[in-house]
Amino acid sequence: MRNMLRKSSPLFTSLVALAIGVGIMVYGPALSNARVASTSITITNNSGREIRHVYLSAPDQNNWGSDQLSGSVISPSGGSVTVSASCDGASIKVIAEDSEGCFSYQVVSCTEGASWTITNETARDCGN
């Protein structure tokens, strides 16, 4: 039996690989969830356009989450809303869609009290 489990044997190598794989499956999800933090982001609309939708995503992703306004709007000329976000990293992308169907994007820090002020000068993507 002693010779069967020598460090150079294929059986020993297979058992070590199996133990590592099981450890990753058991502890991996717990470790990845430990990095998710919640924060709030205040979006202020100082533009002349109503903001009808707000979406969130990871900074390097184009898969947006659901509309954070849930049918509400951010009024022009000073309206604001605070949304809650779960951050997997140090920052999160906020996407706003205005009443003309144009999108504006801003990456904000995932620190508590993050904010974004939309103005008439904020770059817009109108699909052109």
N, C-alpha and C positions, 0 to 999 in steps of 0.2 A: 504494500500500500504506500509506503514511504516513497518508493521510486515512481509511483504513478502520479504524484502531485509535485514533482520537481518543478522548479520555476521555468524550466525550458520546455516543459511538456505542453502539447496543444490543449489538453484538458485543463491545466492550470490557467492558461491564457484565456480560454473560453469562459471559465468561471469568473475571473477578474473582470472581463468585458461585460458579462451578464450583471455582475454586482454594480458596476458603474452605470450601466444602462437603467437598471431599476432605481438607483439613487437619483438619477437625473429626472426620471418620470415622476418620482414621489416628491422631490424637493424643488424641482424646477418651477412649477407653477406658483408655489408659495414665494419663491425668491423674485419672480418677475412681477407679481402683484405688489410687492413691497415698495416698488418705485412709484406707483401711481399716487399722485397727490391731488387733492381738490383745491380749487381756488375760485375766486370770483373776478369777473372782468366787467368793468363799467364801460359801456359804449355810449358816447355822447354825439348827437347829430347836430352839428352846427352848419349843415349844408341847407340848401333851399329845397331839397328833395326828401320825400318820405322814405324811410327804410322799412321795407316790408318783410324781409327775411334775414336771419342771421344764422350762419352755420359755423361749425368748428371742425378742425381736422389737425392732424399732426403736420408740422411745417413742411415736411417733404412728401406729403401725400395729397392725392386729388380725390380721395374718398371722403366726402363730407358727411357729417352726422345729420341728424334731423334738425328741422327749423327750431331754433331756440326761442323764437317769439310766439310760437303756437297761435297764430292768427292775430296777434297784436301788431302794432307798428311803432316805430320810433319817429315821433313828429319832427318836422324840420325846425330849424332855428332854436335849438336848445333842448330838444327832447332827449331823454336818456333811459337806459335800461341796464340792469346788472344781471349777468348770466353766470351760472355755475359751470365750471369745467373740470374735467379730470385730465390731468397732465401726466403723460408717460415720460416726459423729458423736461428740459429747462424752459421750453417755449411751446406755444400753440398758435395755429393760424386761425384768424377770425375772418369770415367772409360775410360781407353785407350786400344784399341786393336791394337796389332802390326802385322807386315807382316807375322808372323807365326801363327796367329789366337789365340794368348794368350792374356789374359786380365790382366791389372794392375789396382789397385784401390787406391784412396787416398781421404780422407775426408779433405777438406780445409775450412778455416774460410770464412764467407761471408763478410769480410771486403774488402774495395776497395784495390786493389793491391795484392790480393791473388795470390799465385803461387805454382806450383808443378814442380819439376825437375825429370825427368825419367832418370835413369842410368842403366847400365848393372846389377847392384846389386838390382834394384827394383824388389820386389817379383812379380812373374807371375803366373797366373792360366791358365794352358794349358789343363785343362779338365782331367788330369790324376789322 
